[in-house]
Amino acid sequence: MKFSGPIRFIAMVLISALLSNSLAFASKKPADPAVLKAKIQARGVGQGVRVTLTDATQVTGMIVSIGDQSFAIKPKKKNSERQEIAYAQLTAVHKDKLSRGEKIAAVVIIVSATIAVLATVVTIKIDQARF
């Protein structure tokens, strides 16, 4: 079975993307509590936030209060109590939701990738039909 140029190119791109992705996730640096505290303070009280804890769980909710050693978050889950989280327990701080621009960019990327794959498949089928 002989592979043509476009299929070989797509395979090489996919392999390199998968390898680079695994290497990027393998080299996580430990989070500095002072940096994470600054991120929480930058978000501010009353803002939505999603935090990742050292035990790999995520808490999403609204920041209720910010202290020197910890902050309080009211989780989005109904009937859930306010949760006090120490900065040392955090590994990451994220925005609660994607911005409008990020959502548009994601849709554009997905649609572009779909069109590119379909165009490649159609081109290959047309080339095979000629021979």
N, C-alpha and C positions, 0 to 999 in steps of 0.2 A: 504494500500500500504506500503510495507516494503522496506526500502532502505538498500542496501548492504554496506559493509565497504568502498570500494573505492569511491562511490558516496557521502557518508557521509563525508569522508575525504576531497574531493574536495570542497564540500559545505562549510565546516568549514574554509578551506584555503581562499576561495573567500570572505567569510563574514569578516574574520579578515583583509584581504587586503583592502577591501572597508572601513572598520571602521578606520583603521590606516591612510589611505590616507586622509579621511575627517578631522581627528584630526590634522594631520600635517599641512594642509592648514588653519585650523581655528586659529592656534597660530602664525600668522605672526608678526614679530617684526618690529618696525619702523626702517627705514633705516637711517644710519648716513651719512650725506652729505660728511664728510671728508673721510669715507671709500669708498664711491662711486667715489669721486674725484680721490682717489688713484688708483682705478680700471681703470678709464678712462685714467689716466696718464700711467698706466702699459701697456694698449693696445697701446697707442701712436698715433701720428698724421699719417694719411694715412691708418690706419687699419679699418677693418669693425667692427661694433658694433651694438648690438640691445639693446635698453634701454626701460624700462617701466616707464611711467610717473605717477604722483600721481592721474591723472584722469583715470588710467587703460589703456590708449592707449600705443601702442608700436611704436617706430620709429627705423627703420633699415637703416643704411647707413654707410658712411665713415667719420671718424673724420677729420675735416678740421683744427681746432685750439683748443687749450686748454688754458683757462684763470684761474684766481684765483677764480672767483665766478661762472663761466659758461664755457661751451665749445660749439663749433659749429660743426654741423653734416650736411653733404650733403646727403639727403635721396636718396634711390635707385630709387624711382619713377622718371620717365622721366619728364623733364621740371619742376622739383621742385626746389625751392630756398633753399639756405643754411639756416639752422634753428639754432638759438641760444637757448641753453637749460641751465637753472640754475641748479646747483647741488641739490638745495633744492626741485626741481620739480621731482627728480628721486626717484624711489622705488627699482629699480634693474638694474644691468648692466650685459649683457650676451655677449658671443661670437656671431659673426655673423652667423657662420655655424658650423656644427658638424665636428669634426676631423675625419680622416680616421679610427682611432681606435674605436671611438665612434659609427660610422656607422657599422663597422664590429661587434661590441659587440651587437648592437641592432638587427642585422640580426640573429646572433647566438642565442640570447635569444628568439626571435620570433619563429625560427625554432625548438628550443628545446621544447618550450612550446607546439607547435603544435604537435610534435612527442609524447610528454607525454600525451596529451589529446587523440590523436588517439589510442595510446597503451592502455589507460584506457578503452576507448569505445570498442575496439576490445576484450579486456580481459573480459569485462562484457558480451558482446554478446556471446562469446565462453562459458562462464559459464552458461548463460541462455539456450544455445542450448543443453547442456548436460542434463538438467533436464526437 
